[in-house]
Amino acid sequence: MNFIEDINIKNKKVLIRVDYNVPMENNEIVNDFRIRSSLDTIKYCLDQNASIVLMSHMGRPKDLNDKELSLEPISWYLEDLLDTNVYFSEDCISDKSLLMSKSLQSKEILLLENLRFHKGECDNDLGFSEKLSKHADIYINDAFGTAHRKHASNVGLTEYFKDKAFGFLMRDEIKYLKDSMNNPVQPLNIIVGGAKVSSKINLINNFIDKADMILIGGGMAFTFLKAMGYEIGNSLFEEDFEFKALDIIENAKKKGVSLILPSDVVCAKDIDDPTTIEVKNIDSLDSDDIGLDIGPETCINFNIFINSSKMIIWNGPMGFFENNYFSTGTQSVASALNEVSENNQAITVIGGGDTVSAIDNFNSNLKFTHISTGGGASLEMLSGNKLAALEALKK
C-alpha cells in the first residue's frame, strides 16, 4: 500500500478523495476540522506542481436537486484557506466536468459536486467509478471518514488506476489508530463511552490483551452495572449483552486489566425536568431513576487513572452531553486529557464522531495528540477490523 510520497506526482493530474462531509447551516460551515485536515495533502500536491481534482460526498441527498447538500460553499471556503482559485463543477461525471479537469493547469484545483448526487457512488457501481477515473492520472485516497464504506469513489475507483496511494491525513489515522496499537506505550488506558455496549464490544475485546486499564462510562456502563446486580432504574440497558458484559468483566480479571466502572452517577426522574436531578452512588438508584452522566467521584477516579497513563484512547462520551446538565463527565475527561497532552505526559488519541462532537460542544480549542476525522471508521479500526478502502489500495 503506497503513501503519496512513494509515488511520482510531479506535474501530474491528481484525483483526491477527501471527506468534506461537514456540518452546514445556511450555506455556512459550522465545523471545518475535516477540511483543514485535508490541507497537508493538497499543499503537498501543489508543491509538486500537480493539478488537483477533489471529490467528496455531503450528507445523504435524495436527488440531484438537493442543493442544500451542494459542495459549492466548500469551494469558496477552500479558496480562502489556500489563497488560490478553486474551480467548481456542478456535476462530478458530466462531459463538462471532465473537460474542466483536462483543462486544469499546474497548481490549479477543481472541486467536483457531491458524489452522492449519483446513486452509483453508494452502490459501488463500476461504471460510475470508471467515469470518475477519467478526471486524472493518479488517485489519492485521503478520506478516512468513509474508509469503512465500500463505495465507488474509494473502492471501485482503485481498479482503474495503476498509480494510487493514501494521503497525509490517512497516514496519521493509520499511525495512531492501528500501527501504534501493535506495540502501544504502557500504561495504556482505554476510555469507552457512548450509549451501547453492542457498538463498542469489539473495541473492548480488541484491547483486553493490550490495555492496562479500561474506563467505562456513558449509557453503556449501565449494562455492566446491571450485570453485576445493581439497580439501574430506567437507565439504558441492553439485555442481549448482559452476559457478554459479564464475560468482559471476568476476562479483564483473568488478564489483570483494571476495568473501572462509575462509582456514582448523575441521574434524574425526567430528562426534561432539572428539578429531579441528583447525584447518587451506584448502589442507591431508585427504580425510576435514569442515569445520564458519570458523577463527580467517578470523574476524580477517572482523572487519577488518566494521570497515571502514558497512552490514552478515548471513544465515546461519558453521558448525555447534548444536555448541559449531563455534560460534566465528558468535559472532565476532555480537560484531563488536554492537560496530560499539554504537559507531554501521555499520547492522547480521540476517536471521531460523537466524541469529537461532545468536545466541540464546550471547547474546540483543546489539544490532543491525534483527533480522528472518522466516527465509524475509527471505531472499526480500533476494533481491529479491516477497512474496505484501505484494502482496495493494496490491490
C-alpha positions in Angstrom: 0.0 0.0 0.0 1.6 3.2 -1.2 1.8 6.5 0.6 1.6 9.7 -1.6 5.3 10.3 -1.1 6.1 6.9 -2.5 4.8 7.7 -6.0 5.8 10.4 -8.5 3.1 13.0 -8.8 5.3 15.9 -10.1 3.5 17.7 -12.9 0.7 15.1 -12.9 -3.1 15.4 -12.6 -4.2 14.0 -9.2 -7.7 12.9 -8.2 -8.1 13.1 -4.4 -10.9 11.5 -2.5 -11.4 13.9 0.5 -14.1 13.9 3.2 -15.8 17.2 3.2 -19.0 15.9 4.9 -19.0 18.8 7.3 -21.9 20.3 9.3 -23.5 23.2 7.5 -26.1 25.8 8.4 -27.5 28.3 5.9 -24.6 27.5 3.5 -22.1 28.3 6.3 -19.6 25.8 7.6 -20.2 25.1 11.3 -17.0 23.0 11.8 -14.1 22.9 9.4 -12.0 20.3 11.1 -12.2 17.8 8.2 -11.5 20.4 5.6 -8.4 21.7 7.5 -7.2 18.1 8.0 -7.1 17.6 4.2 -4.8 20.6 3.6 -1.4 18.9 4.1 -2.1 16.5 1.2 -3.4 19.3 -1.1 -0.4 21.6 -0.3 2.0 18.7 -1.0 0.4 18.2 -4.4 0.7 21.9 -5.2 4.3 21.9 -4.1 4.8 19.1 -6.7 3.4 21.3 -9.4 0.4 18.9 -9.8 -3.1 19.9 -10.9 -5.7 18.7 -8.4 -9.3 17.3 -8.7 -11.0 17.0 -5.4 -14.1 14.8 -4.8 -16.3 14.2 -1.8 -19.8 13.5 -0.6 -22.0 15.6 1.7 -24.8 14.1 3.7 -27.4 11.7 2.2 -29.0 13.6 -0.7 -32.3 12.3 -2.1 -31.7 13.5 -5.6 -29.5 15.7 -7.9 -31.5 18.8 -7.0 -30.8 18.7 -3.2 -28.8 21.9 -3.4 -28.7 22.2 0.4 -26.1 19.5 0.2 -24.1 21.1 -2.6 -20.3 21.3 -2.2 -20.1 24.7 -3.8 -19.8 26.6 -0.5 -16.8 24.3 0.3 -15.0 25.6 -2.8 -15.4 29.2 -1.6 -14.0 28.2 1.8 -11.1 26.4 0.3 -10.2 29.4 -1.7 -9.8 31.4 1.5 -7.8 28.7 3.2 -5.4 28.1 0.3 -5.4 31.7 -1.0 -5.9 30.4 -4.6 -8.8 29.9 -7.0 -10.8 26.8 -6.6 -12.9 25.9 -9.6 -16.2 24.1 -9.1 -18.0 21.6 -11.3 -21.8 21.3 -10.9 -21.6 17.6 -11.7 -18.9 15.1 -11.0 -19.1 12.9 -14.1 -20.6 15.2 -16.9 -18.7 15.9 -20.1 -18.3 19.5 -18.9 -16.7 18.4 -15.6 -14.3 16.1 -17.5 -13.4 19.0 -19.8 -12.7 21.2 -16.8 -10.4 18.5 -15.4 -8.5 18.2 -18.7 -8.1 21.9 -18.9 -6.5 22.3 -15.5 -3.0 23.8 -15.4 -0.3 23.0 -12.9 -1.3 24.1 -9.3 -4.9 24.6 -10.3 -7.7 23.0 -8.2 -11.2 21.7 -9.2 -13.8 20.6 -6.7 -16.5 18.2 -8.1 -20.1 18.3 -7.0 -21.4 15.9 -4.3 -20.7 12.3 -5.3 -23.8 11.1 -3.7 -26.0 13.0 -6.1 -25.4 9.9 -8.2 -26.7 6.5 -7.0 -23.7 4.8 -8.3 -21.5 6.2 -5.5 -23.1 4.3 -2.6 -23.8 1.3 -4.9 -20.1 1.0 -5.7 -21.1 1.0 -9.4 -18.0 0.3 -11.5 -19.5 2.3 -14.4 -19.6 5.3 -12.1 -16.1 4.6 -10.9 -14.7 4.4 -14.4 -16.2 7.8 -15.3 -14.6 9.3 -12.2 -11.3 7.8 -13.1 -11.2 9.8 -16.3 -10.5 13.0 -14.3 -6.9 12.3 -13.5 -3.7 10.1 -13.9 -3.2 9.4 -10.2 -5.6 8.5 -7.4 -5.1 9.5 -3.8 -7.5 8.5 -1.0 -7.4 10.8 2.0 -11.0 10.3 3.2 -10.7 8.3 6.4 -14.2 9.1 7.4 -15.5 6.8 4.6 -12.8 4.2 4.7 -15.1 1.6 6.2 -17.6 2.0 3.4 -17.4 0.1 0.1 -18.2 2.9 -2.3 -17.4 3.8 -5.9 -15.0 6.7 -5.1 -12.9 4.8 -2.6 -13.1 1.1 -3.6 -14.3 0.7 -7.1 -12.2 3.5 -8.4 -8.9 1.8 -7.5 -9.5 -0.8 -10.3 -8.8 2.0 -12.8 -5.5 3.4 -11.5 -2.1 1.9 -11.7 -0.7 4.8 -9.5 -2.7 5.1 -6.3 -1.9 5.8 -2.7 -3.2 7.3 0.5 -2.5 10.9 1.8 -1.2 12.5 4.9 -4.5 12.5 6.8 -4.9 8.8 6.2 -1.3 8.2 7.2 -1.9 9.8 10.6 -5.1 7.9 11.2 -3.3 4.6 10.4 -0.3 5.6 12.6 -2.4 6.4 15.7 -5.3 4.0 15.4 -3.6 0.9 14.0 0.2 0.9 13.9 0.8 2.3 17.4 -1.6 -0.3 18.8 0.7 -3.1 17.7 3.2 -2.0 20.3 1.4 0.5 22.5 3.2 2.7 25.0 2.4 1.5 28.5 0.5 2.0 30.7 -2.3 2.0 28.1 -5.6 3.4 29.1 -8.8 2.8 27.0 -11.7 5.1 27.8 -15.0 3.9 26.4 -18.4 5.6 26.4 -21.5 6.1 24.3 -24.9 4.6 24.6 -24.5 0.9 23.7 -22.2 -2.0 24.6 -23.1 -3.6 21.3 -21.3 -0.9 19.3 -18.2 -1.0 21.5 -17.8 -4.6 22.4 -15.4 -5.4 19.6 -13.2 -2.5 20.6 -13.1 -3.6 24.2 -12.3 -7.2 23.2 -9.6 -6.0 20.9 -7.8 -4.2 23.7 -8.4 -6.6 26.6 -5.0 -8.2 25.9 -3.2 -4.8 25.4 -4.7 -2.4 27.9 -3.6 -1.8 31.5 -6.9 -0.2 32.3 -10.3 0.3 30.7 -12.6 3.0 32.0 -16.3 2.7 31.1 -18.8 5.5 31.1 -21.8 6.6 29.2 -25.1 4.8 28.8 -23.2 1.5 28.1 -21.9 1.4 31.7 -25.4 0.5 33.0 -25.5 -2.8 31.1 -22.3 -3.7 33.0 -23.7 -2.4 36.3 -27.0 -4.4 35.8 -25.0 -7.5 35.0 -23.2 -7.0 38.4 -26.5 -6.9 40.2 -27.0 -3.1 40.6 -30.4 -1.4 40.4 -30.2 0.9 37.3 -33.8 2.1 37.2 -34.8 3.3 33.8 -31.2 3.8 32.6 -30.1 2.4 29.2 -29.8 -1.3 29.2 -29.1 -3.9 26.5 -30.5 -7.2 27.8 -28.9 -9.2 25.0 -25.5 -8.0 26.1 -25.7 -8.6 29.8 -23.9 -11.9 29.7 -21.3 -10.5 27.3 -20.7 -7.7 29.8 -20.1 -10.3 32.5 -17.7 -12.1 30.2 -15.7 -8.9 29.7 -15.5 -8.3 33.5 -14.3 -11.8 34.1 -11.8 -11.7 31.2 -10.4 -8.5 32.5 -9.8 -10.0 35.9 -8.1 -13.0 34.4 -5.8 -10.8 32.4 -5.0 -8.4 35.2 -6.7 -5.4 33.4 -8.2 -2.8 35.7 -11.8 -2.4 34.4 -13.2 0.7 36.1 -17.0 1.4 36.1 -18.7 4.5 37.6 -19.0 4.7 41.4 -21.6 7.4 41.2 -23.8 8.9 38.5 -25.9 12.0 37.8 -29.5 10.8 37.4 -33.0 12.2 37.0 -36.5 11.0 37.1 -37.3 13.0 34.0 -34.7 14.2 31.5 -36.6 17.4 30.8 -37.1 18.3 34.4 -33.9 19.6 36.0 -35.5 19.7 39.5 -35.3 15.9 39.6 -31.5 15.8 39.0 -29.5 14.1 41.7 -26.0 12.6 42.2 -26.2 9.1 43.6 -23.9 6.3 44.4 -24.4 3.3 42.1 -25.9 1.3 44.9 -28.5 4.0 45.7 -30.5 4.3 42.4 -34.3 4.0 42.6 -36.4 2.1 40.1 -37.5 5.3 38.4 -34.0 6.9 38.1 -32.3 7.5 34.8 -28.5 7.5 34.8 -27.4 10.3 32.5 -23.7 11.1 33.3 -20.8 9.9 35.4 -20.8 11.6 38.9 -18.1 13.8 40.5 -16.4 10.9 42.4 -16.1 8.9 39.2 -14.6 12.0 37.4 -12.0 12.2 40.1 -11.3 8.4 39.8 -11.0 8.6 36.1 -8.7 11.6 36.2 -6.4 9.6 38.6 -6.1 6.8 36.0 -5.6 9.3 33.2 -2.7 10.9 35.0 -1.1 7.5 35.6 -1.2 6.6 31.8 1.3 7.1 29.0 -1.1 6.4 26.2 -4.8 7.0 26.2 -7.5 6.2 23.6 -10.9 7.7 24.1 -14.0 6.7 22.2 -17.5 7.8 23.3 -18.9 10.5 25.6 -19.4 9.9 29.3 -23.1 10.9 29.3 -26.0 12.6 27.6 -23.7 15.5 26.6 -26.2 17.2 24.3 -27.9 18.4 27.5 -25.6 20.8 29.5 -26.9 19.3 32.8 -25.3 16.0 31.8 -22.1 17.1 30.1 -19.8 17.5 33.1 -18.4 14.0 32.9 -17.4 14.4 29.3 -15.9 17.8 30.0 -13.9 16.4 32.9 -12.4 13.6 30.8 -11.6 16.0 27.9 -10.0 18.5 30.2 -7.9 15.8 31.9 -6.7 14.5 28.5 -5.9 18.0 27.4 -3.8 18.6 30.5 -1.7 15.4 30.0 -1.3 16.3 26.3 -0.1 19.8 27.0 2.4 18.5 29.6 3.6 15.8 27.3 2.7 13.2 29.9 0.8 10.9 27.6 -0.1 10.3 23.9 -3.8 11.1 23.6 -5.9 9.7 20.7 -9.5 10.8 20.3 -12.0 8.7 18.3 -14.1 10.6 15.9 -17.9 11.0 15.7 -19.8 11.7 18.9 -16.6 12.1 20.9 -15.4 15.0 18.8 -18.9 16.5 18.7 -19.0 16.3 22.5 -15.6 18.1 22.9 -16.6 20.8 20.3 -19.8 21.3 22.3 -17.9 23.1 25.1 -14.4 23.8 23.9 -13.0 23.3 20.4 -9.5 24.5 21.4 -8.4 21.6 23.5 -5.2 19.9 22.3 -4.7 16.2 21.8 -2.1 14.1 20.1 -4.5 12.9 17.4 -8.2 13.5 16.8 -9.7 11.1 14.3 -11.7 12.5 11.4 -13.8 9.3 11.2 -16.5 8.1 13.6 -17.5 4.7 12.2 -14.1 4.2 10.6 -12.1 4.9 13.7 -14.3 2.5 15.7 -13.8 -0.2 13.1 -10.0 0.3 13.1 -9.8 0.4 16.9 -11.9 -2.8 16.9 -9.2 -4.5 14.8 -11.3 -4.7 11.7 -10.1 -4.2 8.1 -11.3 -1.1 6.3 -12.6 -1.6 2.7 -10.9 1.5 1.2 -7.5 0.6 2.6 -7.8 -3.0 1.5 -8.6 -1.7 -2.0 -5.4 0.3 -2.1 -3.4 -2.8 -1.6 -4.5 -4.4 -4.9 
